[in-house]
C-alpha cells in the first residue's frame, strides 16, 4: 500500500532525462492538475541547463496552499512567486501561478537557481535566471532608471524585496546580465570566478 499512501500525501516525482529528480508536494489538491505542466517545464529546463554545462540536482518543490501560507513558510512577501533554499523550491499555489501565466517561467527560473554556480553575485544570478527562464522577454523596453546603481547596491536591493522598486531592480539585473552574455557568452559568464 505504499503508492496510495504517497498519493495521499500529495508527493509525486519525476526523473528527468538529464538527471535531477523533482519531488513535488502540493498543499491544495487542486494543484495536482498542474503537475504535468511543472514536470514538463522541469524536463525542458534540465535539457537547456545541460546545454549550458549545468546539472540539475535532485530537488524538492513544495507548493503553498495560499499566499499567506507561502509567506508563513518562507518569510517572503506575498508578491514573490517562488524562492529556492538549497535543493528545495518553495512556490505559491501552482494554480495561482498558472492563472498569472507564469507557472512554466517560475519553474525554469528556480531550476536555474538550483543548478547555477553558488558563487554568482546576486544581481547576476537573478539576471541570468530571468534570461534563462524567458521572463526577460516580457520586460518593457526602455531605461530601468537604475543604470548607474553600483552592483553591490543592486544586489542589496534585490535581497531587500522592497515591493516598490523590486521590478525595476530585476529588469536592471537582467539588462546587465544580457550585456555580459552577449559580450562573453554563457560559458564564460558561468565559469568559476
Ligand atoms: Zn530568482
Boltz pocket constraint, residues with backbone or C-beta under 6 A from the ligand:
constraints:
  - pocket:
      binder: B
      contacts: [[A, 109], [A, 113], [A, 125], [A, 126], [A, 129]]
      max_distance: 6.0
